[in-house]
């Protein structure tokens, strides 16, 4: 699973990256995907009390996470570690 980066300058680079992965692992086609939304974080829903925040498909969620989740920094760091790990697979 990789971020599609839709709505950003990196979207074409992500598509090339996805095609390289598919070419390298043709037997794994059913398991190789890019997100429909900008990045995996766009699928998160945050609830605080009765307030719910759902991110738009192409919103910069990482920036919002830094802004909104100052008390939950470990969640942001976790997603950054996943992103770094996935980058290392290429």
C-alpha positions as CSV (number, residue, x, y, z in Angstrom):
1,X,0.0,0.0,0.0
2,X,1.4,3.3,-1.0
3,X,0.0,6.9,-0.9
4,X,-1.4,8.1,-4.2
5,X,-0.4,11.7,-3.3
6,X,-3.4,12.8,-5.4
7,X,-3.7,16.6,-5.5
8,X,0.0,17.1,-4.9
9,X,3.1,17.6,-7.1
10,X,4.2,14.2,-6.0
11,X,1.3,12.3,-7.6
12,X,3.1,11.4,-10.8
13,X,6.1,10.3,-8.8
14,X,3.9,8.0,-6.7
15,X,2.3,6.5,-9.9
16,X,5.8,5.8,-11.3
17,X,6.7,4.2,-8.0
18,X,3.6,2.0,-8.0
19,X,4.3,0.9,-11.6
20,X,7.9,0.0,-10.6
21,X,6.7,-2.1,-7.6
22,X,4.1,-3.9,-9.8
23,X,6.8,-4.6,-12.4
24,X,9.2,-5.9,-9.8
25,X,6.6,-8.2,-8.1
26,X,4.2,-9.3,-10.9
27,X,3.0,-12.3,-8.8
28,X,1.8,-9.9,-6.1
29,X,-0.6,-7.8,-8.2
30,X,-3.6,-8.5,-6.0
31,X,-1.7,-7.1,-3.0
32,X,-0.2,-3.9,-4.5
33,X,-2.3,-0.9,-4.1
34,X,-2.2,2.9,-4.0
35,X,-4.7,4.8,-1.9
36,X,-7.7,6.4,-3.6
37,X,-7.4,9.4,-1.3
38,X,-4.2,11.4,-1.0
39,X,-2.6,9.3,1.8
40,X,-3.5,6.6,4.2
41,X,-4.1,9.3,6.9
42,X,-7.0,10.7,4.9
43,X,-9.0,7.6,6.0
44,X,-8.7,8.4,9.7
45,X,-11.7,9.8,11.7
46,X,-11.0,11.6,14.9
47,X,-13.6,11.8,17.6
48,X,-13.4,14.0,20.7
49,X,-16.5,14.0,22.8
50,X,-19.4,14.6,20.5
51,X,-17.1,16.3,17.8
52,X,-16.0,14.3,14.8
53,X,-13.4,15.3,12.3
54,X,-13.3,13.5,8.9
55,X,-10.5,14.6,6.5
56,X,-11.2,15.6,2.9
57,X,-9.8,13.1,0.3
58,X,-6.9,15.4,-0.7
59,X,-6.3,17.3,2.5
60,X,-2.8,17.5,4.1
61,X,-3.6,15.3,7.1
62,X,-0.1,15.1,8.4
63,X,-0.1,18.9,8.9
64,X,-3.5,18.7,10.6
65,X,-2.3,15.9,12.8
66,X,0.6,18.0,14.0
67,X,-1.8,20.9,14.7
68,X,-4.6,18.9,16.2
69,X,-2.8,16.1,18.0
70,X,-0.2,17.8,20.1
71,X,-1.1,15.6,23.0
72,X,-0.9,12.5,20.8
73,X,2.5,12.9,19.1
74,X,3.2,9.2,19.1
75,X,0.4,8.6,16.6
76,X,2.0,11.0,14.2
77,X,5.4,9.4,14.7
78,X,3.9,6.0,14.1
79,X,2.6,7.0,10.7
80,X,5.9,8.6,9.8
81,X,7.7,5.4,10.7
82,X,5.3,3.5,8.4
83,X,5.9,6.0,5.6
84,X,9.7,5.7,6.1
85,X,9.5,1.9,6.1
86,X,7.5,1.8,2.9
87,X,9.9,4.2,1.2
88,X,12.7,1.8,2.1
89,X,11.0,-1.1,0.2
90,X,11.6,0.5,-3.2
